[in-house]
Amino acid sequence: MALSPSQAFGKAVSEVRTELGLSQEEAALAGGIDRAYFGHIERATKTPTLKTVWKVANALKVQPSELLRRTERILGS
């Protein structure tokens, strides 16, 4: 079953966070995002706004475009 863009984005966020060795709580705190909401983004039960995408990217020390590139790769685009 193919992933949705939201699922692929959540997977990309999770990949980067894991590579950095951060917990969801640590990443959420670094980005000024509620930890539960950060988890929702990774599980694709919530879709982040563009402003939140920037916060997530900043928390993970990557450009927002890197998260989108990874999302495209996961989707097979």
PyMOL Python script that loads the backbone (N, CA, C, O; Angstrom):
from pymol import cmd

cmd.read_pdbstr("""\
ATOM      1  N   MET A   1       0.843  -1.184   0.000  1.00  0.00           N
ATOM      2  CA  MET A   1       0.000   0.000   0.000  1.00  0.00           C
ATOM      3  C   MET A   1       0.890   1.250   0.000  1.00  0.00           C
ATOM      4  O   MET A   1       1.800   1.371   0.820  1.00  0.00           O
ATOM      5  N   ALA A   2       0.626   2.148  -0.899  1.00  0.00           N
ATOM      6  CA  ALA A   2       1.416   3.371  -1.022  1.00  0.00           C
ATOM      7  C   ALA A   2       1.121   4.319   0.140  1.00  0.00           C
ATOM      8  O   ALA A   2      -0.001   4.395   0.640  1.00  0.00           O
ATOM      9  N   LEU A   3       2.154   5.028   0.545  1.00  0.00           N
ATOM     10  CA  LEU A   3       2.002   6.012   1.615  1.00  0.00           C
ATOM     11  C   LEU A   3       1.398   7.290   1.065  1.00  0.00           C
ATOM     12  O   LEU A   3       1.589   7.623  -0.105  1.00  0.00           O
ATOM     13  N   SER A   4       0.674   8.001   1.904  1.00  0.00           N
ATOM     14  CA  SER A   4       0.188   9.331   1.548  1.00  0.00           C
ATOM     15  C   SER A   4       1.335  10.317   1.732  1.00  0.00           C
ATOM     16  O   SER A   4       2.319   9.995   2.397  1.00  0.00           O
ATOM     17  N   PRO A   5       1.227  11.514   1.157  1.00  0.00           N
ATOM     18  CA  PRO A   5       2.272  12.520   1.398  1.00  0.00           C
ATOM     19  C   PRO A   5       2.456  12.830   2.885  1.00  0.00           C
ATOM     20  O   PRO A   5       3.584  13.037   3.334  1.00  0.00           O
ATOM     21  N   SER A   6       1.375  12.864   3.648  1.00  0.00           N
ATOM     22  CA  SER A   6       1.497  13.132   5.088  1.00  0.00           C
ATOM     23  C   SER A   6       2.245  12.013   5.798  1.00  0.00           C
ATOM     24  O   SER A   6       3.055  12.268   6.690  1.00  0.00           O
ATOM     25  N   GLN A   7       1.970  10.771   5.401  1.00  0.00           N
ATOM     26  CA  GLN A   7       2.677   9.636   5.993  1.00  0.00           C
ATOM     27  C   GLN A   7       4.156   9.667   5.620  1.00  0.00           C
ATOM     28  O   GLN A   7       5.018   9.399   6.457  1.00  0.00           O
ATOM     29  N   ALA A   8       4.442   9.992   4.375  1.00  0.00           N
ATOM     30  CA  ALA A   8       5.836  10.066   3.926  1.00  0.00           C
ATOM     31  C   ALA A   8       6.572  11.195   4.644  1.00  0.00           C
ATOM     32  O   ALA A   8       7.738  11.042   5.007  1.00  0.00           O
ATOM     33  N   PHE A   9       5.895  12.333   4.851  1.00  0.00           N
ATOM     34  CA  PHE A   9       6.516  13.445   5.569  1.00  0.00           C
ATOM     35  C   PHE A   9       6.824  13.022   7.004  1.00  0.00           C
ATOM     36  O   PHE A   9       7.915  13.288   7.509  1.00  0.00           O
ATOM     37  N   GLY A  10       5.876  12.369   7.656  1.00  0.00           N
ATOM     38  CA  GLY A  10       6.089  11.905   9.015  1.00  0.00           C
ATOM     39  C   GLY A  10       7.251  10.938   9.105  1.00  0.00           C
ATOM     40  O   GLY A  10       8.029  10.981  10.058  1.00  0.00           O
ATOM     41  N   LYS A  11       7.371  10.069   8.120  1.00  0.00           N
ATOM     42  CA  LYS A  11       8.483   9.114   8.077  1.00  0.00           C
ATOM     43  C   LYS A  11       9.803   9.855   7.888  1.00  0.00           C
ATOM     44  O   LYS A  11      10.804   9.503   8.511  1.00  0.00           O
ATOM     45  N   ALA A  12       9.813  10.878   7.034  1.00  0.00           N
ATOM     46  CA  ALA A  12      11.023  11.675   6.816  1.00  0.00           C
ATOM     47  C   ALA A  12      11.444  12.373   8.113  1.00  0.00           C
ATOM     48  O   ALA A  12      12.625  12.382   8.461  1.00  0.00           O
ATOM     49  N   VAL A  13      10.489  12.947   8.815  1.00  0.00           N
ATOM     50  CA  VAL A  13      10.782  13.614  10.089  1.00  0.00           C
ATOM     51  C   VAL A  13      11.353  12.604  11.085  1.00  0.00           C
ATOM     52  O   VAL A  13      12.348  12.877  11.756  1.00  0.00           O
ATOM     53  N   SER A  14      10.723  11.453  11.172  1.00  0.00           N
ATOM     54  CA  SER A  14      11.186  10.413  12.086  1.00  0.00           C
ATOM     55  C   SER A  14      12.602   9.949  11.738  1.00  0.00           C
ATOM     56  O   SER A  14      13.425   9.742  12.629  1.00  0.00           O
ATOM     57  N   GLU A  15      12.883   9.786  10.450  1.00  0.00           N
ATOM     58  CA  GLU A  15      14.228   9.376  10.013  1.00  0.00           C
ATOM     59  C   GLU A  15      15.288  10.365  10.484  1.00  0.00           C
ATOM     60  O   GLU A  15      16.296   9.979  11.075  1.00  0.00           O
ATOM     61  N   VAL A  16      15.045  11.647  10.212  1.00  0.00           N
ATOM     62  CA  VAL A  16      16.028  12.674  10.576  1.00  0.00           C
ATOM     63  C   VAL A  16      16.188  12.723  12.091  1.00  0.00           C
ATOM     64  O   VAL A  16      17.307  12.776  12.602  1.00  0.00           O
ATOM     65  N   ARG A  17      15.079  12.705  12.796  1.00  0.00           N
ATOM     66  CA  ARG A  17      15.143  12.761  14.267  1.00  0.00           C
ATOM     67  C   ARG A  17      15.941  11.583  14.819  1.00  0.00           C
ATOM     68  O   ARG A  17      16.762  11.753  15.720  1.00  0.00           O
ATOM     69  N   THR A  18      15.701  10.404  14.285  1.00  0.00           N
ATOM     70  CA  THR A  18      16.415   9.209  14.729  1.00  0.00           C
ATOM     71  C   THR A  18      17.897   9.302  14.405  1.00  0.00           C
ATOM     72  O   THR A  18      18.737   8.924  15.221  1.00  0.00           O
ATOM     73  N   GLU A  19      18.225   9.805  13.215  1.00  0.00           N
ATOM     74  CA  GLU A  19      19.631   9.978  12.826  1.00  0.00           C
ATOM     75  C   GLU A  19      20.359  10.908  13.796  1.00  0.00           C
ATOM     76  O   GLU A  19      21.545  10.726  14.071  1.00  0.00           O
ATOM     77  N   LEU A  20      19.644  11.895  14.307  1.00  0.00           N
ATOM     78  CA  LEU A  20      20.238  12.842  15.247  1.00  0.00           C
ATOM     79  C   LEU A  20      20.274  12.301  16.674  1.00  0.00           C
ATOM     80  O   LEU A  20      20.890  12.898  17.556  1.00  0.00           O
ATOM     81  N   GLY A  21      19.611  11.168  16.893  1.00  0.00           N
ATOM     82  CA  GLY A  21      19.576  10.582  18.223  1.00  0.00           C
ATOM     83  C   GLY A  21      18.689  11.340  19.192  1.00  0.00           C
ATOM     84  O   GLY A  21      18.919  11.319  20.402  1.00  0.00           O
ATOM     85  N   LEU A  22      17.668  12.013  18.659  1.00  0.00           N
ATOM     86  CA  LEU A  22      16.761  12.785  19.501  1.00  0.00           C
ATOM     87  C   LEU A  22      15.478  12.015  19.770  1.00  0.00           C
ATOM     88  O   LEU A  22      14.995  11.273  18.914  1.00  0.00           O
ATOM     89  N   SER A  23      14.939  12.195  20.952  1.00  0.00           N
ATOM     90  CA  SER A  23      13.611  11.670  21.243  1.00  0.00           C
ATOM     91  C   SER A  23      12.591  12.639  20.655  1.00  0.00           C
ATOM     92  O   SER A  23      12.935  13.765  20.295  1.00  0.00           O
ATOM     93  N   GLN A  24      11.346  12.205  20.558  1.00  0.00           N
ATOM     94  CA  GLN A  24      10.298  13.119  20.101  1.00  0.00           C
ATOM     95  C   GLN A  24      10.218  14.320  21.034  1.00  0.00           C
ATOM     96  O   GLN A  24      10.044  15.454  20.588  1.00  0.00           O
ATOM     97  N   GLU A  25      10.344  14.067  22.315  1.00  0.00           N
ATOM     98  CA  GLU A  25      10.253  15.145  23.293  1.00  0.00           C
ATOM     99  C   GLU A  25      11.374  16.172  23.094  1.00  0.00           C
ATOM    100  O   GLU A  25      11.130  17.378  23.131  1.00  0.00           O
ATOM    101  N   GLU A  26      12.597  15.688  22.885  1.00  0.00           N
ATOM    102  CA  GLU A  26      13.729  16.600  22.676  1.00  0.00           C
ATOM    103  C   GLU A  26      13.543  17.421  21.402  1.00  0.00           C
ATOM    104  O   GLU A  26      13.787  18.628  21.395  1.00  0.00           O
ATOM    105  N   ALA A  27      13.116  16.771  20.338  1.00  0.00           N
ATOM    106  CA  ALA A  27      12.912  17.477  19.074  1.00  0.00           C
ATOM    107  C   ALA A  27      11.783  18.493  19.196  1.00  0.00           C
ATOM    108  O   ALA A  27      11.896  19.620  18.713  1.00  0.00           O
ATOM    109  N   ALA A  28      10.706  18.091  19.837  1.00  0.00           N
ATOM    110  CA  ALA A  28       9.568  19.000  20.014  1.00  0.00           C
ATOM    111  C   ALA A  28       9.979  20.224  20.822  1.00  0.00           C
ATOM    112  O   ALA A  28       9.631  21.352  20.472  1.00  0.00           O
ATOM    113  N   LEU A  29      10.713  20.001  21.894  1.00  0.00           N
ATOM    114  CA  LEU A  29      11.179  21.103  22.740  1.00  0.00           C
ATOM    115  C   LEU A  29      12.070  22.051  21.938  1.00  0.00           C
ATOM    116  O   LEU A  29      11.936  23.270  22.040  1.00  0.00           O
ATOM    117  N   ALA A  30      12.980  21.486  21.139  1.00  0.00           N
ATOM    118  CA  ALA A  30      13.885  22.311  20.331  1.00  0.00           C
ATOM    119  C   ALA A  30      13.125  23.150  19.311  1.00  0.00           C
ATOM    120  O   ALA A  30      13.571  24.236  18.944  1.00  0.00           O
ATOM    121  N   GLY A  31      11.991  22.657  18.858  1.00  0.00           N
ATOM    122  CA  GLY A  31      11.213  23.379  17.858  1.00  0.00           C
ATOM    123  C   GLY A  31      10.078  24.210  18.421  1.00  0.00           C
ATOM    124  O   GLY A  31       9.379  24.893  17.673  1.00  0.00           O
ATOM    125  N   GLY A  32       9.888  24.161  19.726  1.00  0.00           N
ATOM    126  CA  GLY A  32       8.779  24.898  20.329  1.00  0.00           C
ATOM    127  C   GLY A  32       7.431  24.327  19.931  1.00  0.00           C
ATOM    128  O   GLY A  32       6.459  25.057  19.735  1.00  0.00           O
ATOM    129  N   ILE A  33       7.392  22.997  19.814  1.00  0.00           N
ATOM    130  CA  ILE A  33       6.186  22.297  19.389  1.00  0.00           C
ATOM    131  C   ILE A  33       5.769  21.367  20.525  1.00  0.00           C
ATOM    132  O   ILE A  33       6.616  20.779  21.197  1.00  0.00           O
ATOM    133  N   ASP A  34       4.475  21.239  20.735  1.00  0.00           N
ATOM    134  CA  ASP A  34       3.972  20.303  21.728  1.00  0.00           C
ATOM    135  C   ASP A  34       4.423  18.887  21.370  1.00  0.00           C
ATOM    136  O   ASP A  34       4.337  18.492  20.207  1.00  0.00           O
ATOM    137  N   ARG A  35       4.906  18.113  22.357  1.00  0.00           N
ATOM    138  CA  ARG A  35       5.426  16.780  22.091  1.00  0.00           C
ATOM    139  C   ARG A  35       4.368  15.864  21.481  1.00  0.00           C
ATOM    140  O   ARG A  35       4.660  15.091  20.569  1.00  0.00           O
ATOM    141  N   ALA A  36       3.161  15.953  21.980  1.00  0.00           N
ATOM    142  CA  ALA A  36       2.094  15.107  21.435  1.00  0.00           C
ATOM    143  C   ALA A  36       1.832  15.455  19.971  1.00  0.00           C
ATOM    144  O   ALA A  36       1.612  14.568  19.147  1.00  0.00           O
ATOM    145  N   TYR A  37       1.857  16.751  19.651  1.00  0.00           N
ATOM    146  CA  TYR A  37       1.632  17.170  18.265  1.00  0.00           C
ATOM    147  C   TYR A  37       2.773  16.683  17.366  1.00  0.00           C
ATOM    148  O   TYR A  37       2.541  16.283  16.225  1.00  0.00           O
ATOM    149  N   PHE A  38       3.989  16.719  17.879  1.00  0.00           N
ATOM    150  CA  PHE A  38       5.142  16.214  17.121  1.00  0.00           C
ATOM    151  C   PHE A  38       4.927  14.738  16.787  1.00  0.00           C
ATOM    152  O   PHE A  38       5.199  14.303  15.668  1.00  0.00           O
ATOM    153  N   GLY A  39       4.446  13.984  17.750  1.00  0.00           N
ATOM    154  CA  GLY A  39       4.140  12.576  17.519  1.00  0.00           C
ATOM    155  C   GLY A  39       3.055  12.392  16.477  1.00  0.00           C
ATOM    156  O   GLY A  39       3.125  11.483  15.649  1.00  0.00           O
ATOM    157  N   HIS A  40       2.048  13.260  16.519  1.00  0.00           N
ATOM    158  CA  HIS A  40       0.979  13.206  15.513  1.00  0.00           C
ATOM    159  C   HIS A  40       1.533  13.456  14.110  1.00  0.00           C
ATOM    160  O   HIS A  40       1.098  12.823  13.148  1.00  0.00           O
ATOM    161  N   ILE A  41       2.480  14.365  13.995  1.00  0.00           N
ATOM    162  CA  ILE A  41       3.091  14.643  12.687  1.00  0.00           C
ATOM    163  C   ILE A  41       3.794  13.385  12.184  1.00  0.00           C
ATOM    164  O   ILE A  41       3.627  12.999  11.027  1.00  0.00           O
ATOM    165  N   GLU A  42       4.577  12.747  13.048  1.00  0.00           N
ATOM    166  CA  GLU A  42       5.306  11.544  12.630  1.00  0.00           C
ATOM    167  C   GLU A  42       4.367  10.402  12.263  1.00  0.00           C
ATOM    168  O   GLU A  42       4.666   9.614  11.365  1.00  0.00           O
ATOM    169  N   ARG A  43       3.232  10.309  12.954  1.00  0.00           N
ATOM    170  CA  ARG A  43       2.276   9.233  12.661  1.00  0.00           C
ATOM    171  C   ARG A  43       1.264   9.630  11.589  1.00  0.00           C
ATOM    172  O   ARG A  43       0.419   8.824  11.199  1.00  0.00           O
ATOM    173  N   ALA A  44       1.351  10.871  11.116  1.00  0.00           N
ATOM    174  CA  ALA A  44       0.471  11.404  10.071  1.00  0.00           C
ATOM    175  C   ALA A  44      -0.996  11.435  10.503  1.00  0.00           C
ATOM    176  O   ALA A  44      -1.893  11.308   9.669  1.00  0.00           O
ATOM    177  N   THR A  45      -1.235  11.600  11.780  1.00  0.00           N
ATOM    178  CA  THR A  45      -2.606  11.778  12.238  1.00  0.00           C
ATOM    179  C   THR A  45      -2.974  13.257  12.271  1.00  0.00           C
ATOM    180  O   THR A  45      -4.143  13.608  12.430  1.00  0.00           O
ATOM    181  N   LYS A  46      -1.985  14.110  12.121  1.00  0.00           N
ATOM    182  CA  LYS A  46      -2.163  15.560  11.968  1.00  0.00           C
ATOM    183  C   LYS A  46      -1.243  16.018  10.848  1.00  0.00           C
ATOM    184  O   LYS A  46      -0.135  15.504  10.693  1.00  0.00           O
ATOM    185  N   THR A  47      -1.702  16.975  10.077  1.00  0.00           N
ATOM    186  CA  THR A  47      -0.897  17.542   8.995  1.00  0.00           C
ATOM    187  C   THR A  47      -0.411  18.919   9.434  1.00  0.00           C
ATOM    188  O   THR A  47      -1.225  19.786   9.750  1.00  0.00           O
ATOM    189  N   PRO A  48       0.907  19.133   9.459  1.00  0.00           N
ATOM    190  CA  PRO A  48       1.434  20.411   9.950  1.00  0.00           C
ATOM    191  C   PRO A  48       1.209  21.548   8.958  1.00  0.00           C
ATOM    192  O   PRO A  48       1.144  21.338   7.747  1.00  0.00           O
ATOM    193  N   THR A  49       1.093  22.745   9.502  1.00  0.00           N
ATOM    194  CA  THR A  49       1.052  23.940   8.666  1.00  0.00           C
ATOM    195  C   THR A  49       2.465  24.210   8.150  1.00  0.00           C
ATOM    196  O   THR A  49       3.433  23.613   8.622  1.00  0.00           O
ATOM    197  N   LEU A  50       2.571  25.095   7.201  1.00  0.00           N
ATOM    198  CA  LEU A  50       3.876  25.472   6.678  1.00  0.00           C
ATOM    199  C   LEU A  50       4.757  26.055   7.791  1.00  0.00           C
ATOM    200  O   LEU A  50       5.957  25.785   7.843  1.00  0.00           O
ATOM    201  N   LYS A  51       4.165  26.841   8.664  1.00  0.00           N
ATOM    202  CA  LYS A  51       4.909  27.415   9.795  1.00  0.00           C
ATOM    203  C   LYS A  51       5.478  26.302  10.677  1.00  0.00           C
ATOM    204  O   LYS A  51       6.615  26.393  11.140  1.00  0.00           O
ATOM    205  N   THR A  52       4.694  25.264  10.904  1.00  0.00           N
ATOM    206  CA  THR A  52       5.153  24.153  11.732  1.00  0.00           C
ATOM    207  C   THR A  52       6.224  23.336  11.020  1.00  0.00           C
ATOM    208  O   THR A  52       7.143  22.830  11.664  1.00  0.00           O
ATOM    209  N   VAL A  53       6.117  23.201   9.706  1.00  0.00           N
ATOM    210  CA  VAL A  53       7.172  22.513   8.946  1.00  0.00           C
ATOM    211  C   VAL A  53       8.498  23.219   9.187  1.00  0.00           C
ATOM    212  O   VAL A  53       9.523  22.563   9.372  1.00  0.00           O
ATOM    213  N   TRP A  54       8.488  24.533   9.188  1.00  0.00           N
ATOM    214  CA  TRP A  54       9.717  25.298   9.443  1.00  0.00           C
ATOM    215  C   TRP A  54      10.223  25.050  10.861  1.00  0.00           C
ATOM    216  O   TRP A  54      11.427  24.903  11.070  1.00  0.00           O
ATOM    217  N   LYS A  55       9.322  25.001  11.830  1.00  0.00           N
ATOM    218  CA  LYS A  55       9.721  24.738  13.213  1.00  0.00           C
ATOM    219  C   LYS A  55      10.344  23.347  13.343  1.00  0.00           C
ATOM    220  O   LYS A  55      11.358  23.171  14.019  1.00  0.00           O
ATOM    221  N   VAL A  56       9.727  22.365  12.689  1.00  0.00           N
ATOM    222  CA  VAL A  56      10.251  21.001  12.728  1.00  0.00           C
ATOM    223  C   VAL A  56      11.647  20.962  12.112  1.00  0.00           C
ATOM    224  O   VAL A  56      12.566  20.369  12.678  1.00  0.00           O
ATOM    225  N   ALA A  57      11.800  21.597  10.949  1.00  0.00           N
ATOM    226  CA  ALA A  57      13.098  21.617  10.275  1.00  0.00           C
ATOM    227  C   ALA A  57      14.158  22.277  11.156  1.00  0.00           C
ATOM    228  O   ALA A  57      15.271  21.766  11.278  1.00  0.00           O
ATOM    229  N   ASN A  58      13.816  23.394  11.760  1.00  0.00           N
ATOM    230  CA  ASN A  58      14.763  24.072  12.652  1.00  0.00           C
ATOM    231  C   ASN A  58      15.147  23.186  13.828  1.00  0.00           C
ATOM    232  O   ASN A  58      16.314  23.134  14.218  1.00  0.00           O
ATOM    233  N   ALA A  59      14.173  22.494  14.389  1.00  0.00           N
ATOM    234  CA  ALA A  59      14.443  21.606  15.515  1.00  0.00           C
ATOM    235  C   ALA A  59      15.392  20.482  15.117  1.00  0.00           C
ATOM    236  O   ALA A  59      16.205  20.026  15.921  1.00  0.00           O
ATOM    237  N   LEU A  60      15.279  20.041  13.860  1.00  0.00           N
ATOM    238  CA  LEU A  60      16.095  18.931  13.372  1.00  0.00           C
ATOM    239  C   LEU A  60      17.368  19.407  12.672  1.00  0.00           C
ATOM    240  O   LEU A  60      18.133  18.600  12.144  1.00  0.00           O
ATOM    241  N   LYS A  61      17.588  20.725  12.675  1.00  0.00           N
ATOM    242  CA  LYS A  61      18.799  21.323  12.103  1.00  0.00           C
ATOM    243  C   LYS A  61      18.977  20.997  10.617  1.00  0.00           C
ATOM    244  O   LYS A  61      20.085  20.737  10.149  1.00  0.00           O
ATOM    245  N   VAL A  62      17.852  21.019   9.887  1.00  0.00           N
ATOM    246  CA  VAL A  62      17.875  20.834   8.437  1.00  0.00           C
ATOM    247  C   VAL A  62      17.009  21.911   7.800  1.00  0.00           C
ATOM    248  O   VAL A  62      16.207  22.559   8.473  1.00  0.00           O
ATOM    249  N   GLN A  63      17.179  22.093   6.512  1.00  0.00           N
ATOM    250  CA  GLN A  63      16.317  23.007   5.771  1.00  0.00           C
ATOM    251  C   GLN A  63      14.966  22.322   5.533  1.00  0.00           C
ATOM    252  O   GLN A  63      14.916  21.100   5.389  1.00  0.00           O
ATOM    253  N   PRO A  64      13.888  23.080   5.490  1.00  0.00           N
ATOM    254  CA  PRO A  64      12.596  22.478   5.168  1.00  0.00           C
ATOM    255  C   PRO A  64      12.649  21.699   3.848  1.00  0.00           C
ATOM    256  O   PRO A  64      11.989  20.671   3.699  1.00  0.00           O
ATOM    257  N   SER A  65      13.433  22.196   2.905  1.00  0.00           N
ATOM    258  CA  SER A  65      13.551  21.514   1.611  1.00  0.00           C
ATOM    259  C   SER A  65      14.137  20.112   1.761  1.00  0.00           C
ATOM    260  O   SER A  65      13.817  19.226   0.969  1.00  0.00           O
ATOM    261  N   GLU A  66      14.987  19.898   2.760  1.00  0.00           N
ATOM    262  CA  GLU A  66      15.552  18.563   2.995  1.00  0.00           C
ATOM    263  C   GLU A  66      14.449  17.603   3.436  1.00  0.00           C
ATOM    264  O   GLU A  66      14.412  16.453   3.000  1.00  0.00           O
ATOM    265  N   LEU A  67      13.560  18.071   4.290  1.00  0.00           N
ATOM    266  CA  LEU A  67      12.443  17.222   4.704  1.00  0.00           C
ATOM    267  C   LEU A  67      11.551  16.877   3.514  1.00  0.00           C
ATOM    268  O   LEU A  67      11.062  15.753   3.397  1.00  0.00           O
ATOM    269  N   LEU A  68      11.345  17.859   2.631  1.00  0.00           N
ATOM    270  CA  LEU A  68      10.516  17.603   1.446  1.00  0.00           C
ATOM    271  C   LEU A  68      11.221  16.685   0.457  1.00  0.00           C
ATOM    272  O   LEU A  68      10.573  15.849  -0.172  1.00  0.00           O
ATOM    273  N   ARG A  69      12.531  16.825   0.307  1.00  0.00           N
ATOM    274  CA  ARG A  69      13.286  15.896  -0.560  1.00  0.00           C
ATOM    275  C   ARG A  69      13.156  14.469  -0.061  1.00  0.00           C
ATOM    276  O   ARG A  69      12.930  13.541  -0.837  1.00  0.00           O
ATOM    277  N   ARG A  70      13.301  14.310   1.241  1.00  0.00           N
ATOM    278  CA  ARG A  70      13.154  12.973   1.815  1.00  0.00           C
ATOM    279  C   ARG A  70      11.736  12.451   1.628  1.00  0.00           C
ATOM    280  O   ARG A  70      11.527  11.267   1.363  1.00  0.00           O
ATOM    281  N   THR A  71      10.783  13.330   1.768  1.00  0.00           N
ATOM    282  CA  THR A  71       9.384  12.938   1.561  1.00  0.00           C
ATOM    283  C   THR A  71       9.194  12.454   0.125  1.00  0.00           C
ATOM    284  O   THR A  71       8.556  11.427  -0.106  1.00  0.00           O
ATOM    285  N   GLU A  72       9.738  13.182  -0.826  1.00  0.00           N
ATOM    286  CA  GLU A  72       9.644  12.778  -2.237  1.00  0.00           C
ATOM    287  C   GLU A  72      10.313  11.426  -2.465  1.00  0.00           C
ATOM    288  O   GLU A  72       9.778  10.578  -3.179  1.00  0.00           O
ATOM    289  N   ARG A  73      11.490  11.223  -1.855  1.00  0.00           N
ATOM    290  CA  ARG A  73      12.196   9.950  -1.996  1.00  0.00           C
ATOM    291  C   ARG A  73      11.352   8.807  -1.454  1.00  0.00           C
ATOM    292  O   ARG A  73      11.241   7.756  -2.085  1.00  0.00           O
ATOM    293  N   ILE A  74      10.760   9.013  -0.285  1.00  0.00           N
ATOM    294  CA  ILE A  74       9.939   7.975   0.324  1.00  0.00           C
ATOM    295  C   ILE A  74       8.730   7.663  -0.549  1.00  0.00           C
ATOM    296  O   ILE A  74       8.311   6.511  -0.657  1.00  0.00           O
ATOM    297  N   LEU A  75       8.175   8.700  -1.169  1.00  0.00           N
ATOM    298  CA  LEU A  75       7.019   8.501  -2.039  1.00  0.00           C
ATOM    299  C   LEU A  75       7.414   7.873  -3.380  1.00  0.00           C
ATOM    300  O   LEU A  75       6.569   7.386  -4.132  1.00  0.00           O
ATOM    301  N   GLY A  76       8.715   7.899  -3.654  1.00  0.00           N
ATOM    302  CA  GLY A  76       9.186   7.337  -4.918  1.00  0.00           C
ATOM    303  C   GLY A  76       9.035   8.295  -6.073  1.00  0.00           C
ATOM    304  O   GLY A  76       8.991   7.878  -7.231  1.00  0.00           O
ATOM    305  N   SER A  77       8.954   9.578  -5.768  1.00  0.00           N
ATOM    306  CA  SER A  77       8.799  10.603  -6.830  1.00  0.00           C
ATOM    307  C   SER A  77      10.126  10.917  -7.464  1.00  0.00           C
ATOM    308  O   SER A  77      10.196  11.748  -8.370  1.00  0.00           O
TER     309      SER A  77
END
""", "prot")
cmd.dss("prot")
cmd.show_as("cartoon", "prot")
cmd.util.cbc("prot")
cmd.orient("prot")
